[in-house]
Amino acid sequence: MKDNQTVVRSSFWANLFKGQSDKPDLLEILQNIPFFVQLSNRDLNAVFNLIHDRSYIKDEYIFHQGDPGIGLYIIREGEVKIERKLVSAETISLAKFKTGDFFGELALLDDEKRSASAIAESEVKLAVIFKPDLDEFISHTPKRGIKILQGISHVVAVRLREVNEENIKLHSLIKQNSESKYGT
């Protein structure tokens, strides 16, 4: 390799051959995620077998807005930002997540495309559960699978309620501003 060449580290190939996850820290994280709180330690060990490790460097895209939704991401180390590009080409920040947080759970429920991009804010280590793996797990162990799906449904319902409340507050604020501006 020439001295003036730049080496670009890509996690793409490295991720394909990673070994098993470090079990103790990941089990602790899983026990604190709402999807898995109803599961016994034995059930969590079964879920552990579904997990794939991924690593990303700072500013690397984990997924892009419009990509197929393929799995749930659990942050083992680092920080991730979620951004959405608007039709006007403006980019807005939707969320920031850190160690122990999760994102991408809707991909476990539907086959829709990603509504936003996820970008590593630092070096990031993720545990990923891919939808096909979870679907197979559910078909082989429906009782465990139902518990996980109930947990995901609960998280989605809570988030939807929060969005509804924010929408109502925004609507009220717009109405107040409109009334004060036009004196109605």
ABEGO torsion letter per residue (X at the ends): XBAABBBBBBAAAAAAABBBBBAAAAAAAAAABAAAAABBAAAAAAAAAABBBBBBBBGBBABBBGBBBABBBBBABEBBBBBBBBAAGBBBBABBBBBGBBBGAAAAABABBBABBBBBABBBBBBBBBAAAAAAAAAABAAAAAAAAAAAAAAAAAAAAAAAAAAAAAAAAAAAAAAAAAGX
